[in-house]
Amino acid sequence: MSNDRKGKFLRVKCLDCDNEQIVFDHAASTVKCIICGKTMVESTGGKSKITAHIAEVVK
Ligand SMILES: [Zn+2]
């Protein structure tokens, strides 16, 4: 479905410590790895810049 403006949830894997967590791809603020603090999602005001490995798009 083309609901891209509403965003979607992604399962991302931290590039530094392999921690996986669920993030929103239109995050309102920067999301950091809960384990090591590395930035995983950078807020841009629209679709976020994902700076971690995207393991899966959560449906
Ligand atoms: Zn990490």
N, CA, C, O and the ligand as a Tripos MOL2 file, in Angstrom:
@<TRIPOS>MOLECULE
protein
  237   235    60     0     0
PROTEIN
NO_CHARGES

@<TRIPOS>ATOM
      1 N           0.8410   -1.1920    0.0000 N.3       1 MET1
      2 CA          0.0000    0.0000    0.0000 C.3       1 MET1
      3 C           0.8850    1.2540    0.0000 C.2       1 MET1
      4 O           2.0050    1.2310    0.5100 O.2       1 MET1
      5 N           0.3770    2.3290   -0.5690 N.am      2 SER2
      6 CA          1.1960    3.5350   -0.6580 C.3       2 SER2
      7 C           0.8700    4.5130    0.4610 C.2       2 SER2
      8 O           0.4220    5.6350    0.2220 O.2       2 SER2
      9 N           1.1020    4.0690    1.6640 N.am      3 ASN3
     10 CA          0.9050    4.9290    2.8260 C.3       3 ASN3
     11 C           2.2230    5.4940    3.3180 C.2       3 ASN3
     12 O           2.4180    5.6750    4.5200 O.2       3 ASN3
     13 N           3.1140    5.7700    2.4020 N.am      4 ASP4
     14 CA          4.4660    6.1340    2.7930 C.3       4 ASP4
     15 C           4.5240    7.4230    3.5920 C.2       4 ASP4
     16 O           5.4060    7.5980    4.4330 O.2       4 ASP4
     17 N           3.5970    8.3140    3.3350 N.am      5 ARG5
     18 CA          3.6200    9.5820    4.0800 C.3       5 ARG5
     19 C           3.3850    9.3730    5.5620 C.2       5 ARG5
     20 O           3.8120   10.1740    6.3940 O.2       5 ARG5
     21 N           2.7030    8.2890    5.8800 N.am      6 LYS6
     22 CA          2.4340    8.0160    7.2890 C.3       6 LYS6
     23 C           3.6010    7.3040    7.9550 C.2       6 LYS6
     24 O           3.6570    7.1950    9.1790 O.2       6 LYS6
     25 N           4.5170    6.8280    7.1520 N.am      7 GLY7
     26 CA          5.6780    6.1590    7.7130 C.3       7 GLY7
     27 C           5.4180    4.7050    8.0280 C.2       7 GLY7
     28 O           4.2870    4.2230    7.9670 O.2       7 GLY7
     29 N           6.4600    4.0400    8.3560 N.am      8 LYS8
     30 CA          6.3510    2.6450    8.7220 C.3       8 LYS8
     31 C           7.4130    2.3040    9.7550 C.2       8 LYS8
     32 O           8.3430    3.0700   10.0070 O.2       8 LYS8
     33 N           7.2400    1.1480   10.3320 N.am      9 PHE9
     34 CA          8.1910    0.7020   11.3430 C.3       9 PHE9
     35 C           9.2170   -0.2170   10.7110 C.2       9 PHE9
     36 O           8.9030   -1.0500    9.8600 O.2       9 PHE9
     37 N          10.4260   -0.0450   11.1420 N.am     10 LEU10
     38 CA         11.5360   -0.8330   10.6210 C.3      10 LEU10
     39 C          12.2410   -1.5330   11.7820 C.2      10 LEU10
     40 O          12.3840   -0.9820   12.8740 O.2      10 LEU10
     41 N          12.6720   -2.7510   11.5140 N.am     11 ARG11
     42 CA         13.5570   -3.4040   12.4890 C.3      11 ARG11
     43 C          14.9820   -3.1340   12.0090 C.2      11 ARG11
     44 O          15.3670   -3.5680   10.9230 O.2      11 ARG11
     45 N          15.7330   -2.4460   12.7900 N.am     12 VAL12
     46 CA         17.0810   -2.0740   12.3860 C.3      12 VAL12
     47 C          18.1050   -2.7220   13.3180 C.2      12 VAL12
     48 O          17.8330   -3.0390   14.4760 O.2      12 VAL12
     49 N          19.2800   -2.8970   12.7550 N.am     13 LYS13
     50 CA         20.3600   -3.5330   13.5010 C.3      13 LYS13
     51 C          21.5100   -2.5380   13.6150 C.2      13 LYS13
     52 O          21.9750   -1.9840   12.6190 O.2      13 LYS13
     53 N          21.9480   -2.3290   14.8220 N.am     14 CYS14
     54 CA         23.0320   -1.3880   15.0710 C.3      14 CYS14
     55 C          24.3130   -1.8540   14.3780 C.2      14 CYS14
     56 O          24.6760   -3.0280   14.4540 O.2      14 CYS14
     57 N          24.9870   -0.9330   13.7090 N.am     15 LEU15
     58 CA         26.2170   -1.2870   12.9950 C.3      15 LEU15
     59 C          27.3710   -1.5390   13.9590 C.2      15 LEU15
     60 O          28.3520   -2.1910   13.6030 O.2      15 LEU15
     61 N          27.2520   -1.0290   15.1610 N.am     16 ASP16
     62 CA         28.3590   -1.1600   16.1080 C.3      16 ASP16
     63 C          28.2300   -2.3660   17.0290 C.2      16 ASP16
     64 O          29.2150   -3.0540   17.2970 O.2      16 ASP16
     65 N          27.0120   -2.6240   17.5150 N.am     17 CYS17
     66 CA         26.8910   -3.6670   18.5460 C.3      17 CYS17
     67 C          25.8850   -4.7580   18.1910 C.2      17 CYS17
     68 O          25.6550   -5.6620   18.9940 O.2      17 CYS17
     69 N          25.2790   -4.6930   16.9990 N.am     18 ASP18
     70 CA         24.3460   -5.7280   16.5300 C.3      18 ASP18
     71 C          23.0340   -5.7800   17.2960 C.2      18 ASP18
     72 O          22.2340   -6.6930   17.0940 O.2      18 ASP18
     73 N          22.8070   -4.8140   18.1680 N.am     19 ASN19
     74 CA         21.5030   -4.7300   18.8260 C.3      19 ASN19
     75 C          20.4250   -4.4570   17.7770 C.2      19 ASN19
     76 O          20.6290   -3.6610   16.8590 O.2      19 ASN19
     77 N          19.2840   -5.1190   17.9180 N.am     20 GLU20
     78 CA         18.1610   -4.8450   17.0250 C.3      20 GLU20
     79 C          17.0650   -4.1460   17.8000 C.2      20 GLU20
     80 O          16.7690   -4.5020   18.9410 O.2      20 GLU20
     81 N          16.4730   -3.1590   17.1810 N.am     21 GLN21
     82 CA         15.3150   -2.5180   17.7850 C.3      21 GLN21
     83 C          14.3910   -1.9940   16.6960 C.2      21 GLN21
     84 O          14.7940   -1.8290   15.5440 O.2      21 GLN21
     85 N          13.1560   -1.7370   17.0780 N.am     22 ILE22
     86 CA         12.1500   -1.2530   16.1420 C.3      22 ILE22
     87 C          12.1510    0.2680   16.1690 C.2      22 ILE22
     88 O          12.0930    0.8840   17.2330 O.2      22 ILE22
     89 N          12.2180    0.8620   14.9860 N.am     23 VAL23
     90 CA         12.1870    2.3180   14.8910 C.3      23 VAL23
     91 C          11.1200    2.7280   13.8760 C.2      23 VAL23
     92 O          10.6840    1.9310   13.0460 O.2      23 VAL23
     93 N          10.7170    3.9810   13.9670 N.am     24 PHE24
     94 CA          9.7430    4.5470   13.0430 C.3      24 PHE24
     95 C          10.5040    5.3600   12.0050 C.2      24 PHE24
     96 O          11.3960    6.1310   12.3580 O.2      24 PHE24
     97 N          10.1650    5.1990   10.7320 N.am     25 ASP25
     98 CA         10.9680    5.8550    9.6970 C.3      25 ASP25
     99 C          10.5870    7.3190    9.4700 C.2      25 ASP25
    100 O          11.1730    7.9880    8.6190 O.2      25 ASP25
    101 N           9.6210    7.8110   10.2180 N.am     26 HIS26
    102 CA          9.3410    9.2420   10.2220 C.3      26 HIS26
    103 C           9.4810    9.7440   11.6570 C.2      26 HIS26
    104 O           8.6140   10.4530   12.1680 O.2      26 HIS26
    105 N          10.5570    9.3760   12.2790 N.am     27 ALA27
    106 CA         10.7560    9.7110   13.6860 C.3      27 ALA27
    107 C          10.7880   11.2250   13.8820 C.2      27 ALA27
    108 O          11.3340   11.9650   13.0630 O.2      27 ALA27
    109 N          10.1950   11.6600   14.9750 N.am     28 ALA28
    110 CA         10.1510   13.0940   15.2720 C.3      28 ALA28
    111 C          11.4630   13.5710   15.8880 C.2      28 ALA28
    112 O          11.7400   14.7700   15.9290 O.2      28 ALA28
    113 N          12.2500   12.6410   16.3570 N.am     29 SER29
    114 CA         13.5390   13.0110   16.9300 C.3      29 SER29
    115 C          14.5410   11.9010   16.6420 C.2      29 SER29
    116 O          14.1670   10.7970   16.2470 O.2      29 SER29
    117 N          15.7850   12.2010   16.8400 N.am     30 THR30
    118 CA         16.8340   11.2250   16.5870 C.3      30 THR30
    119 C          16.6780   10.0290   17.5140 C.2      30 THR30
    120 O          16.4100   10.1860   18.7050 O.2      30 THR30
    121 N          16.8470    8.8330   16.9610 N.am     31 VAL31
    122 CA         16.7490    7.6060   17.7410 C.3      31 VAL31
    123 C          18.1420    7.0050   17.8590 C.2      31 VAL31
    124 O          18.8530    6.8450   16.8670 O.2      31 VAL31
    125 N          18.5150    6.6770   19.0820 N.am     32 LYS32
    126 CA         19.8220    6.0800   19.3090 C.3      32 LYS32
    127 C          19.6880    4.6410   19.7700 C.2      32 LYS32
    128 O          18.6730    4.2400   20.3410 O.2      32 LYS32
    129 N          20.7350    3.8760   19.5080 N.am     33 CYS33
    130 CA         20.8000    2.5000   19.9790 C.3      33 CYS33
    131 C          20.6760    2.4870   21.4980 C.2      33 CYS33
    132 O          21.3560    3.2390   22.1960 O.2      33 CYS33
    133 N          19.7920    1.6160   22.0010 N.am     34 ILE34
    134 CA         19.5870    1.5940   23.4510 C.3      34 ILE34
    135 C          20.7640    0.9440   24.1700 C.2      34 ILE34
    136 O          20.9060    1.0910   25.3840 O.2      34 ILE34
    137 N          21.5990    0.2370   23.4410 N.am     35 ILE35
    138 CA         22.7380   -0.4370   24.0670 C.3      35 ILE35
    139 C          23.9810    0.4570   24.0660 C.2      35 ILE35
    140 O          24.5740    0.7010   25.1170 O.2      35 ILE35
    141 N          24.3700    0.9400   22.8910 N.am     36 CYS36
    142 CA         25.6560    1.6440   22.8010 C.3      36 CYS36
    143 C          25.5120    3.1360   22.5020 C.2      36 CYS36
    144 O          26.4960    3.8730   22.5670 O.2      36 CYS36
    145 N          24.3120    3.5860   22.1790 N.am     37 GLY37
    146 CA         24.1050    5.0130   21.9870 C.3      37 GLY37
    147 C          24.4010    5.5170   20.5900 C.2      37 GLY37
    148 O          24.3080    6.7190   20.3410 O.2      37 GLY37
    149 N          24.7540    4.6290   19.6690 N.am     38 LYS38
    150 CA         24.9990    5.0530   18.2890 C.3      38 LYS38
    151 C          23.6930    5.5270   17.6610 C.2      38 LYS38
    152 O          22.6390    4.9320   17.8830 O.2      38 LYS38
    153 N          23.7680    6.5920   16.8820 N.am     39 THR39
    154 CA         22.5760    7.0950   16.2070 C.3      39 THR39
    155 C          22.1090    6.0820   15.1580 C.2      39 THR39
    156 O          22.8870    5.6360   14.3150 O.2      39 THR39
    157 N          20.8220    5.7310   15.2300 N.am     40 MET40
    158 CA         20.2590    4.7790   14.2760 C.3      40 MET40
    159 C          19.3040    5.4510   13.2980 C.2      40 MET40
    160 O          19.1810    5.0180   12.1520 O.2      40 MET40
    161 N          18.6370    6.4910   13.7390 N.am     41 VAL41
    162 CA         17.7010    7.2230   12.8920 C.3      41 VAL41
    163 C          17.9100    8.7150   13.1340 C.2      41 VAL41
    164 O          17.8780    9.1820   14.2720 O.2      41 VAL41
    165 N          18.1220    9.4450   12.0630 N.am     42 GLU42
    166 CA         18.2560   10.8890   12.1730 C.3      42 GLU42
    167 C          16.9760   11.5380   11.6900 C.2      42 GLU42
    168 O          16.5250   11.2930   10.5710 O.2      42 GLU42
    169 N          16.3980   12.3610   12.5350 N.am     43 SER43
    170 CA         15.1850   13.0680   12.1630 C.3      43 SER43
    171 C          15.5050   14.1470   11.1340 C.2      43 SER43
    172 O          16.4770   14.8880   11.2810 O.2      43 SER43
    173 N          14.6890   14.2290   10.1000 N.am     44 THR44
    174 CA         14.9110   15.2270    9.0540 C.3      44 THR44
    175 C          13.7010   16.1380    8.8950 C.2      44 THR44
    176 O          13.7290   17.0740    8.0970 O.2      44 THR44
    177 N          12.6460   15.8720    9.6450 N.am     45 GLY45
    178 CA         11.4000   16.5990    9.4750 C.3      45 GLY45
    179 C          10.4310   15.8720    8.5600 C.2      45 GLY45
    180 O           9.2360   16.1700    8.5490 O.2      45 GLY45
    181 N          10.9390   14.9290    7.8010 N.am     46 GLY46
    182 CA         10.1100   14.0940    6.9380 C.3      46 GLY46
    183 C          10.5380   12.6630    7.1310 C.2      46 GLY46
    184 O          10.6260   12.1740    8.2570 O.2      46 GLY46
    185 N          10.8030   11.9950    6.0360 N.am     47 LYS47
    186 CA         11.2840   10.6240    6.1620 C.3      47 LYS47
    187 C          12.6780   10.6340    6.7720 C.2      47 LYS47
    188 O          13.5710   11.3420    6.3060 O.2      47 LYS47
    189 N          12.8470    9.8470    7.8080 N.am     48 SER48
    190 CA         14.1000    9.8840    8.5470 C.3      48 SER48
    191 C          15.2310    9.2560    7.7540 C.2      48 SER48
    192 O          15.0190    8.4120    6.8840 O.2      48 SER48
    193 N          16.4360    9.6930    8.0820 N.am     49 LYS49
    194 CA         17.6270    9.0750    7.5190 C.3      49 LYS49
    195 C          18.0260    7.9180    8.4240 C.2      49 LYS49
    196 O          18.3400    8.1120    9.5980 O.2      49 LYS49
    197 N          18.0100    6.7200    7.8650 N.am     50 ILE50
    198 CA         18.3410    5.5380    8.6490 C.3      50 ILE50
    199 C          19.8510    5.3230    8.5850 C.2      50 ILE50
    200 O          20.4250    5.1820    7.5050 O.2      50 ILE50
    201 N          20.4750    5.3010    9.7390 N.am     51 THR51
    202 CA         21.9290    5.1490    9.7670 C.3      51 THR51
    203 C          22.3300    3.8080   10.3870 C.2      51 THR51
    204 O          23.4590    3.6350   10.8450 O.2      51 THR51
    205 N          21.3870    2.8690   10.3920 N.am     52 ALA52
    206 CA         21.6790    1.5200   10.8410 C.3      52 ALA52
    207 C          21.2640    0.5680    9.7240 C.2      52 ALA52
    208 O          20.6360    0.9780    8.7480 O.2      52 ALA52
    209 N          21.6190   -0.7010    9.8750 N.am     53 HIS53
    210 CA         21.2180   -1.6870    8.8770 C.3      53 HIS53
    211 C          19.7330   -2.0100    9.0340 C.2      53 HIS53
    212 O          19.2830   -2.3430   10.1310 O.2      53 HIS53
    213 N          18.9790   -1.9150    7.9540 N.am     54 ILE54
    214 CA         17.5510   -2.2500    8.0150 C.3      54 ILE54
    215 C          17.3980   -3.7490    7.8420 C.2      54 ILE54
    216 O          17.6360   -4.2920    6.7630 O.2      54 ILE54
    217 N          17.0010   -4.4040    8.9080 N.am     55 ALA55
    218 CA         16.8640   -5.8580    8.8920 C.3      55 ALA55
    219 C          15.5270   -6.2750    8.3000 C.2      55 ALA55
    220 O          15.4320   -7.3080    7.6380 O.2      55 ALA55
    221 N          14.4960   -5.4760    8.5370 N.am     56 GLU56
    222 CA         13.1630   -5.8790    8.1320 C.3      56 GLU56
    223 C          12.2220   -4.6820    8.1870 C.2      56 GLU56
    224 O          12.3600   -3.8120    9.0460 O.2      56 GLU56
    225 N          11.2770   -4.6450    7.2740 N.am     57 VAL57
    226 CA         10.1830   -3.6820    7.3630 C.3      57 VAL57
    227 C           9.0440   -4.3920    8.0850 C.2      57 VAL57
    228 O           8.5610   -5.4340    7.6440 O.2      57 VAL57
    229 N           8.6320   -3.8140    9.1880 N.am     58 VAL58
    230 CA          7.5900   -4.4270   10.0090 C.3      58 VAL58
    231 C           6.2290   -4.0730    9.4360 C.2      58 VAL58
    232 O           5.9350   -2.9010    9.1990 O.2      58 VAL58
    233 N           5.4070   -5.0740    9.2180 N.am     59 LYS59
    234 CA          4.1020   -4.8220    8.6100 C.3      59 LYS59
    235 C           3.0320   -4.6420    9.6750 C.2      59 LYS59
    236 O           1.8660   -4.4210    9.3470 O.2      59 LYS59
    237 ZN         24.5540   -0.2940   19.3060 Zn       60 ZN60
@<TRIPOS>BOND
     1     1     2 1
     2     2     3 1
     3     3     4 2
     4     3     5 am
     5     5     6 1
     6     6     7 1
     7     7     8 2
     8     7     9 am
     9     9    10 1
    10    10    11 1
    11    11    12 2
    12    11    13 am
    13    13    14 1
    14    14    15 1
    15    15    16 2
    16    15    17 am
    17    17    18 1
    18    18    19 1
    19    19    20 2
    20    19    21 am
    21    21    22 1
    22    22    23 1
    23    23    24 2
    24    23    25 am
    25    25    26 1
    26    26    27 1
    27    27    28 2
    28    27    29 am
    29    29    30 1
    30    30    31 1
    31    31    32 2
    32    31    33 am
    33    33    34 1
    34    34    35 1
    35    35    36 2
    36    35    37 am
    37    37    38 1
    38    38    39 1
    39    39    40 2
    40    39    41 am
    41    41    42 1
    42    42    43 1
    43    43    44 2
    44    43    45 am
    45    45    46 1
    46    46    47 1
    47    47    48 2
    48    47    49 am
    49    49    50 1
    50    50    51 1
    51    51    52 2
    52    51    53 am
    53    53    54 1
    54    54    55 1
    55    55    56 2
    56    55    57 am
    57    57    58 1
    58    58    59 1
    59    59    60 2
    60    59    61 am
    61    61    62 1
    62    62    63 1
    63    63    64 2
    64    63    65 am
    65    65    66 1
    66    66    67 1
    67    67    68 2
    68    67    69 am
    69    69    70 1
    70    70    71 1
    71    71    72 2
    72    71    73 am
    73    73    74 1
    74    74    75 1
    75    75    76 2
    76    75    77 am
    77    77    78 1
    78    78    79 1
    79    79    80 2
    80    79    81 am
    81    81    82 1
    82    82    83 1
    83    83    84 2
    84    83    85 am
    85    85    86 1
    86    86    87 1
    87    87    88 2
    88    87    89 am
    89    89    90 1
    90    90    91 1
    91    91    92 2
    92    91    93 am
    93    93    94 1
    94    94    95 1
    95    95    96 2
    96    95    97 am
    97    97    98 1
    98    98    99 1
    99    99   100 2
   100    99   101 am
   101   101   102 1
   102   102   103 1
   103   103   104 2
   104   103   105 am
   105   105   106 1
   106   106   107 1
   107   107   108 2
   108   107   109 am
   109   109   110 1
   110   110   111 1
   111   111   112 2
   112   111   113 am
   113   113   114 1
   114   114   115 1
   115   115   116 2
   116   115   117 am
   117   117   118 1
   118   118   119 1
   119   119   120 2
   120   119   121 am
   121   121   122 1
   122   122   123 1
   123   123   124 2
   124   123   125 am
   125   125   126 1
   126   126   127 1
   127   127   128 2
   128   127   129 am
   129   129   130 1
   130   130   131 1
   131   131   132 2
   132   131   133 am
   133   133   134 1
   134   134   135 1
   135   135   136 2
   136   135   137 am
   137   137   138 1
   138   138   139 1
   139   139   140 2
   140   139   141 am
   141   141   142 1
   142   142   143 1
   143   143   144 2
   144   143   145 am
   145   145   146 1
   146   146   147 1
   147   147   148 2
   148   147   149 am
   149   149   150 1
   150   150   151 1
   151   151   152 2
   152   151   153 am
   153   153   154 1
   154   154   155 1
   155   155   156 2
   156   155   157 am
   157   157   158 1
   158   158   159 1
   159   159   160 2
   160   159   161 am
   161   161   162 1
   162   162   163 1
   163   163   164 2
   164   163   165 am
   165   165   166 1
   166   166   167 1
   167   167   168 2
   168   167   169 am
   169   169   170 1
   170   170   171 1
   171   171   172 2
   172   171   173 am
   173   173   174 1
   174   174   175 1
   175   175   176 2
   176   175   177 am
   177   177   178 1
   178   178   179 1
   179   179   180 2
   180   179   181 am
   181   181   182 1
   182   182   183 1
   183   183   184 2
   184   183   185 am
   185   185   186 1
   186   186   187 1
   187   187   188 2
   188   187   189 am
   189   189   190 1
   190   190   191 1
   191   191   192 2
   192   191   193 am
   193   193   194 1
   194   194   195 1
   195   195   196 2
   196   195   197 am
   197   197   198 1
   198   198   199 1
   199   199   200 2
   200   199   201 am
   201   201   202 1
   202   202   203 1
   203   203   204 2
   204   203   205 am
   205   205   206 1
   206   206   207 1
   207   207   208 2
   208   207   209 am
   209   209   210 1
   210   210   211 1
   211   211   212 2
   212   211   213 am
   213   213   214 1
   214   214   215 1
   215   215   216 2
   216   215   217 am
   217   217   218 1
   218   218   219 1
   219   219   220 2
   220   219   221 am
   221   221   222 1
   222   222   223 1
   223   223   224 2
   224   223   225 am
   225   225   226 1
   226   226   227 1
   227   227   228 2
   228   227   229 am
   229   229   230 1
   230   230   231 1
   231   231   232 2
   232   231   233 am
   233   233   234 1
   234   234   235 1
   235   235   236 2
@<TRIPOS>SUBSTRUCTURE
     1 MET1         2 RESIDUE 1 A MET
     2 SER2         6 RESIDUE 1 A SER
     3 ASN3        10 RESIDUE 1 A ASN
     4 ASP4        14 RESIDUE 1 A ASP
     5 ARG5        18 RESIDUE 1 A ARG
     6 LYS6        22 RESIDUE 1 A LYS
     7 GLY7        26 RESIDUE 1 A GLY
     8 LYS8        30 RESIDUE 1 A LYS
     9 PHE9        34 RESIDUE 1 A PHE
    10 LEU10       38 RESIDUE 1 A LEU
    11 ARG11       42 RESIDUE 1 A ARG
    12 VAL12       46 RESIDUE 1 A VAL
    13 LYS13       50 RESIDUE 1 A LYS
    14 CYS14       54 RESIDUE 1 A CYS
    15 LEU15       58 RESIDUE 1 A LEU
    16 ASP16       62 RESIDUE 1 A ASP
    17 CYS17       66 RESIDUE 1 A CYS
    18 ASP18       70 RESIDUE 1 A ASP
    19 ASN19       74 RESIDUE 1 A ASN
    20 GLU20       78 RESIDUE 1 A GLU
    21 GLN21       82 RESIDUE 1 A GLN
    22 ILE22       86 RESIDUE 1 A ILE
    23 VAL23       90 RESIDUE 1 A VAL
    24 PHE24       94 RESIDUE 1 A PHE
    25 ASP25       98 RESIDUE 1 A ASP
    26 HIS26      102 RESIDUE 1 A HIS
    27 ALA27      106 RESIDUE 1 A ALA
    28 ALA28      110 RESIDUE 1 A ALA
    29 SER29      114 RESIDUE 1 A SER
    30 THR30      118 RESIDUE 1 A THR
    31 VAL31      122 RESIDUE 1 A VAL
    32 LYS32      126 RESIDUE 1 A LYS
    33 CYS33      130 RESIDUE 1 A CYS
    34 ILE34      134 RESIDUE 1 A ILE
    35 ILE35      138 RESIDUE 1 A ILE
    36 CYS36      142 RESIDUE 1 A CYS
    37 GLY37      146 RESIDUE 1 A GLY
    38 LYS38      150 RESIDUE 1 A LYS
    39 THR39      154 RESIDUE 1 A THR
    40 MET40      158 RESIDUE 1 A MET
    41 VAL41      162 RESIDUE 1 A VAL
    42 GLU42      166 RESIDUE 1 A GLU
    43 SER43      170 RESIDUE 1 A SER
    44 THR44      174 RESIDUE 1 A THR
    45 GLY45      178 RESIDUE 1 A GLY
    46 GLY46      182 RESIDUE 1 A GLY
    47 LYS47      186 RESIDUE 1 A LYS
    48 SER48      190 RESIDUE 1 A SER
    49 LYS49      194 RESIDUE 1 A LYS
    50 ILE50      198 RESIDUE 1 A ILE
    51 THR51      202 RESIDUE 1 A THR
    52 ALA52      206 RESIDUE 1 A ALA
    53 HIS53      210 RESIDUE 1 A HIS
    54 ILE54      214 RESIDUE 1 A ILE
    55 ALA55      218 RESIDUE 1 A ALA
    56 GLU56      222 RESIDUE 1 A GLU
    57 VAL57      226 RESIDUE 1 A VAL
    58 VAL58      230 RESIDUE 1 A VAL
    59 LYS59      234 RESIDUE 1 A LYS
    60 ZN60       237 GROUP 0 **** ****
